[in-house]
Amino acid sequence: MNESSRLRALERPAAGAPFDFDEFERRRVQARHRGRLASWSATAAIGVLTLVPVVAVLTQPDPDAQVIRPGAANVRTAAEVLARPPALVDLDRFAMTSELEDHIALLDAQISAARLQSRAVEELRRMESTRAQLNDSLQQVAYAHALLDL
């Protein structure tokens, strides 16, 4: 095959072009759009990453307002702290008293709501008497715990 026959073979489309010029332009515009979108997205992310620390620094309170130091007479050494025996807490006692306190707080909330809704006087008195009984029980438990500690 000589040179001219090879050039003529290139001149004729063998199976047709895979896509025309309009498709090429559409793909080029689409790629440019994706590139711009990615660059704007990266710019926005960098802007937010720069803005957050700046806002955090600007909204911090004055450092002098945060410094709370004990007086020189109140400073204890580590040996003094470690010399004291650790405090012991009886969790059974704590659970019992905290449960009673929770019930009293719940009754207080119900009594307040009943007064605002102007419920029946009899129901309100019943809740108040229950609260008084629970309060007495709490005082008795606290007194018994105090006697056990003697």
C-alpha positions in Angstrom: 0.0 0.0 0.0 1.3 3.3 -0.9 0.9 6.7 0.8 -2.0 8.0 -1.2 -4.1 4.9 -0.6 -3.6 5.2 3.2 -4.6 8.8 3.1 -7.7 8.0 1.1 -8.6 5.4 3.8 -8.4 8.0 6.4 -10.6 10.3 4.4 -13.6 7.9 4.4 -15.4 7.3 7.7 -15.2 3.6 8.3 -18.2 3.1 10.7 -19.3 6.7 11.4 -18.3 9.1 14.1 -19.1 8.0 17.7 -20.9 11.4 18.3 -21.3 14.6 16.5 -19.9 18.1 17.3 -23.0 19.1 19.3 -22.6 16.2 21.6 -18.9 17.1 22.0 -19.9 20.7 23.0 -22.6 19.5 25.4 -20.1 17.2 27.1 -17.5 20.0 27.3 -20.0 22.4 28.8 -21.1 19.8 31.3 -17.5 19.1 32.4 -16.9 22.8 32.8 -20.1 23.1 34.9 -19.0 20.2 37.1 -15.5 21.8 37.6 -17.0 25.2 38.5 -19.4 23.5 40.9 -16.6 21.6 42.6 -14.5 24.7 42.9 -17.3 26.7 44.4 -18.0 23.9 46.8 -14.4 23.7 47.9 -14.3 27.5 48.3 -17.4 27.5 50.5 -16.0 24.7 52.6 -12.8 26.5 53.2 -14.7 29.7 54.0 -16.8 27.9 56.6 -13.7 26.3 58.1 -12.1 29.7 58.4 -15.2 31.4 59.7 -16.0 28.9 62.5 -12.7 29.5 64.4 -12.9 33.2 63.9 -16.4 33.3 65.4 -15.3 31.0 68.3 -12.4 33.3 69.1 -14.5 36.5 68.9 -17.3 35.1 71.1 -14.9 33.9 73.9 -15.4 35.8 77.2 -12.7 37.9 78.7 -10.0 35.5 80.0 -9.7 37.5 83.2 -13.3 36.8 84.0 -12.6 33.0 84.0 -9.7 32.9 86.4 -10.8 31.9 89.8 -8.0 31.1 92.2 -8.1 30.2 95.9 -6.4 32.5 98.3 -2.8 31.7 99.3 -4.1 30.6 102.7 -6.6 28.1 101.2 -4.0 26.3 99.0 -3.3 22.7 100.3 -0.5 20.5 99.3 -1.0 17.1 97.8 0.2 15.4 101.0 -2.6 17.2 103.0 -5.2 16.1 100.5 -4.1 12.5 100.5 -3.8 12.4 104.3 -7.5 12.7 104.8 -9.5 9.5 104.5 -11.9 9.3 101.5 -15.5 10.0 102.0 -17.8 7.0 102.0 -21.4 7.2 100.7 -24.0 4.7 101.4 -25.8 4.3 98.1 -28.8 2.5 99.7 -29.6 5.5 101.8 -29.0 7.8 98.9 -31.4 5.7 96.7 -34.1 5.7 99.3 -34.0 9.5 100.0 -33.7 10.4 96.4 -36.7 8.3 95.5 -38.8 10.0 98.1 -37.6 13.4 96.9 -38.5 12.5 93.4 -42.0 11.6 94.4 -42.4 14.8 96.4 -41.2 16.8 93.3 -43.7 15.0 91.1 -46.5 15.8 93.5 -45.4 19.4 93.7 -45.7 19.6 89.9 -49.1 18.0 89.9 -50.3 20.3 92.6 -49.1 23.3 90.7 -50.8 22.1 87.5 -54.0 21.3 89.4 -54.1 24.9 90.8 -53.6 26.4 87.4 -56.4 24.2 85.9 -58.6 24.9 88.9 -59.5 21.3 89.5 -61.8 20.0 92.3 -60.8 21.1 95.8 -61.1 17.6 97.1 -58.5 16.2 94.6 -56.2 19.1 95.4 -56.4 18.4 99.2 -55.8 14.7 98.5 -52.6 15.4 96.6 -51.5 17.9 99.3 -52.0 15.4 102.1 -50.1 12.7 100.1 -47.3 15.2 99.7 -47.3 16.0 103.5 -47.1 12.3 104.3 -44.2 11.8 101.9 -42.4 14.8 103.4 -42.9 13.3 106.9 -41.5 10.0 105.6 -38.5 11.7 104.2 -37.8 13.5 107.5 -38.1 10.2 109.4 -35.7 8.4 107.0 -33.2 11.3 107.4 -33.6 11.1 111.2 -33.1 7.4 111.2 -29.9 7.7 109.1 -28.6 10.3 111.5 -29.2 7.9 114.4 -27.4 5.1 112.6 -24.4 7.4 112.1 -23.9 7.9 115.8 
